[in-house]
Amino acid sequence: MITGFGRLGAPFAADYFGVLPDMICVAKGITNGTVPMGAVFVRDPIFEAFMHGGENAIELFHGYTYSGHPLACAAALATLDVYEEEGLFDRARDLSSYWETAVHSLKDAPHVIDVRNLGLVAGIELASIPGKPGARAYDLFVRCYEQGLLTRTTGDIIALSPPLMIEKQQIDQIVETIASVLHEIA
């Protein structure tokens, strides 16, 4: 999900890596998170298997409560237009090396044991506090939040995926805030 809609400078990770998947699942990026929507894109043979089953079969029999919701569809169409009109996928691709340099500048900060990134995605892995897995990253999350930066943690990994419209100055601010907090926490 997180590698779709331009985050890697290509429409999807499959495009970035030159892979033709059988399925692609999408969610927030299709509407920019403004309205809940999800979708699954499938290759023709999978589509045909669901749409042309055996005799008396009903096409992909499942609940239809929110299928094709007009508001979600309008938000999706508007979002896709903005991606194109503002060149956001190209922007992400152009910023990816700056982002990489910025997040990798944290590799020697206290508690950091690994930094990895691809496109505008990064994971900064912190050493766990013995007997308290996730506590250090949670402390960082809280302190960054208090300074106006919302991060996401999973275990002792700081997961970063900034908006595609981010400016270099904002990238610097993210990294400076995290660096400062890393020097403060135990």
C-alpha positions as CSV (number, residue, x, y, z in Angstrom):
1,M,0.0,0.0,0.0
2,I,2.7,2.5,1.0
3,T,4.7,2.1,-2.2
4,G,1.8,3.1,-4.5
5,F,0.6,6.3,-6.0
6,G,4.1,7.8,-6.7
7,R,5.8,7.3,-3.4
8,L,8.8,5.7,-5.3
9,G,8.6,8.2,-8.2
10,A,6.6,5.7,-10.3
11,P,2.9,4.9,-10.1
12,F,3.4,1.7,-8.1
13,A,6.4,-0.4,-6.8
14,A,5.6,-2.9,-9.5
15,D,6.3,-0.1,-12.1
16,Y,9.5,0.9,-10.2
17,F,10.8,-2.7,-10.3
18,G,9.5,-3.6,-13.7
19,V,7.2,-6.4,-12.4
20,L,3.8,-7.3,-13.7
21,P,1.9,-8.4,-10.7
22,D,-1.3,-10.5,-10.7
23,M,-2.9,-8.1,-8.2
24,I,-2.3,-4.7,-6.7
25,C,-4.2,-3.6,-3.6
26,V,-4.7,0.2,-3.1
27,A,-6.3,2.3,-0.5
28,K,-5.7,5.8,0.9
29,G,-3.6,7.0,-2.0
30,I,-6.5,6.6,-4.5
31,T,-8.4,9.4,-2.7
32,N,-5.5,11.1,-0.9
33,G,-7.1,9.8,2.3
34,T,-9.9,12.3,2.0
35,V,-12.6,9.7,1.8
36,P,-12.2,6.0,2.6
37,M,-11.8,3.9,-0.6
38,G,-9.9,0.8,-1.6
39,A,-9.5,-1.1,-4.8
40,V,-7.9,-4.3,-6.1
41,F,-6.4,-4.2,-9.7
42,V,-6.1,-7.7,-11.2
43,R,-4.8,-9.1,-14.4
44,D,-7.3,-10.2,-17.1
45,P,-7.3,-14.0,-16.3
46,I,-8.2,-13.4,-12.7
47,F,-10.9,-10.9,-13.6
48,E,-12.3,-13.3,-16.2
49,A,-12.3,-16.2,-13.6
50,F,-14.5,-14.1,-11.3
51,M,-16.8,-12.6,-14.0
52,H,-17.4,-15.7,-16.1
53,G,-17.6,-18.6,-13.7
54,G,-19.6,-21.8,-14.0
55,E,-23.2,-22.1,-14.9
56,N,-25.5,-20.2,-12.4
57,A,-22.5,-18.5,-10.9
58,I,-22.8,-15.0,-9.7
59,E,-19.9,-12.6,-10.4
60,L,-17.6,-12.3,-7.4
61,F,-20.4,-12.7,-5.0
62,H,-19.7,-10.4,-2.0
63,G,-21.3,-7.5,-0.2
64,Y,-21.9,-4.3,-2.2
65,T,-22.8,-1.9,0.5
66,Y,-20.2,0.8,-0.5
67,S,-19.2,-0.3,-4.0
68,G,-18.9,2.5,-6.4
69,H,-19.8,5.1,-3.7
70,P,-20.2,8.4,-5.6
71,L,-18.3,10.6,-3.1
72,A,-15.4,8.2,-3.0
73,C,-15.3,7.9,-6.8
74,A,-15.3,11.7,-7.2
75,A,-12.5,12.0,-4.6
76,A,-10.5,9.3,-6.5
77,L,-10.9,11.0,-9.9
78,A,-10.0,14.4,-8.4
79,T,-6.9,12.9,-6.7
80,L,-5.7,11.2,-9.8
81,D,-6.1,14.5,-11.7
82,V,-4.0,16.3,-9.0
83,Y,-1.2,13.7,-9.2
84,E,-1.0,14.3,-12.9
85,E,-1.5,18.1,-13.0
86,E,1.1,18.7,-10.3
87,G,3.5,16.1,-11.5
88,L,3.7,14.6,-8.0
89,F,5.2,11.3,-9.1
90,D,8.0,13.1,-10.9
91,R,8.5,15.3,-7.8
92,A,8.8,12.3,-5.6
93,R,11.4,10.8,-8.0
94,D,13.3,14.1,-8.1
95,L,13.4,14.4,-4.2
96,S,14.3,10.8,-3.5
97,S,18.1,11.3,-3.5
98,Y,17.8,14.3,-1.3
99,W,15.5,12.3,1.1
100,E,18.0,9.4,1.0
101,T,20.9,11.6,1.9
102,A,18.9,13.3,4.7
103,V,17.6,10.1,6.4
104,H,21.0,8.4,6.1
105,S,22.6,11.3,7.9
106,L,21.0,9.7,11.0
107,K,23.0,6.5,10.7
108,D,25.5,7.5,13.4
109,A,22.9,9.1,15.8
110,P,22.5,7.5,19.2
111,H,20.5,4.3,19.2
112,V,20.3,3.9,15.4
113,I,21.3,0.5,14.2
114,D,20.0,0.7,10.6
115,V,18.7,3.2,8.1
116,R,17.0,2.1,4.9
117,N,15.0,3.8,2.3
118,L,13.5,3.6,-1.2
119,G,11.9,6.6,-2.9
120,L,10.2,8.7,-0.3
121,V,10.0,5.9,2.2
122,A,12.4,5.3,5.1
123,G,12.8,3.1,8.0
124,I,15.1,4.0,10.9
125,E,15.7,1.0,13.2
126,L,16.6,1.7,16.8
127,A,18.3,-0.6,19.3
128,S,15.7,-2.0,21.6
129,I,15.8,-1.3,25.3
130,P,16.5,-4.7,26.9
131,G,13.2,-6.2,28.0
132,K,11.2,-3.3,26.5
133,P,10.9,-3.8,22.7
134,G,9.3,-0.8,21.0
135,A,9.7,1.5,24.1
136,R,12.5,3.6,22.6
137,A,10.7,4.2,19.3
138,Y,7.5,5.0,21.2
139,D,9.4,7.6,23.3
140,L,10.7,9.1,20.1
141,F,7.2,9.2,18.7
142,V,5.9,11.1,21.7
143,R,8.7,13.6,21.9
144,C,8.6,14.2,18.1
145,Y,4.9,14.7,18.3
146,E,5.4,17.3,21.1
147,Q,7.7,19.2,18.8
148,G,5.1,19.1,15.9
149,L,6.4,16.1,14.0
150,L,4.2,13.1,13.6
151,T,6.1,9.9,13.0
152,R,4.9,6.3,12.8
153,T,6.6,3.5,14.7
154,T,6.4,-0.3,14.3
155,G,8.3,-2.0,17.0
156,D,11.6,-0.1,17.3
157,I,11.5,1.2,13.7
158,I,10.6,4.7,12.8
159,A,8.6,4.5,9.6
160,L,8.6,7.7,7.5
161,S,6.6,8.4,4.3
162,P,6.2,12.1,3.8
163,P,3.6,13.7,1.5
164,L,4.6,13.9,-2.1
165,M,4.4,17.7,-2.0
166,I,7.1,17.9,0.7
167,E,9.8,20.6,0.3
168,K,13.5,20.1,1.0
169,Q,13.3,22.5,4.0
170,Q,10.6,20.2,5.5
171,I,12.8,17.2,4.9
172,D,15.6,18.9,6.8
173,Q,13.2,19.8,9.6
174,I,12.0,16.2,9.9
175,V,15.6,14.9,10.1
176,E,16.7,17.6,12.5
177,T,13.8,16.9,14.9
178,I,14.5,13.2,14.9
179,A,18.2,13.8,15.4
180,S,17.5,16.1,18.3
181,V,15.2,13.6,19.9
182,L,17.6,10.7,19.4
183,H,20.1,12.7,21.5
184,E,17.6,13.2,24.3
185,I,16.1,9.8,24.8
186,A,17.5,6.9,26.8
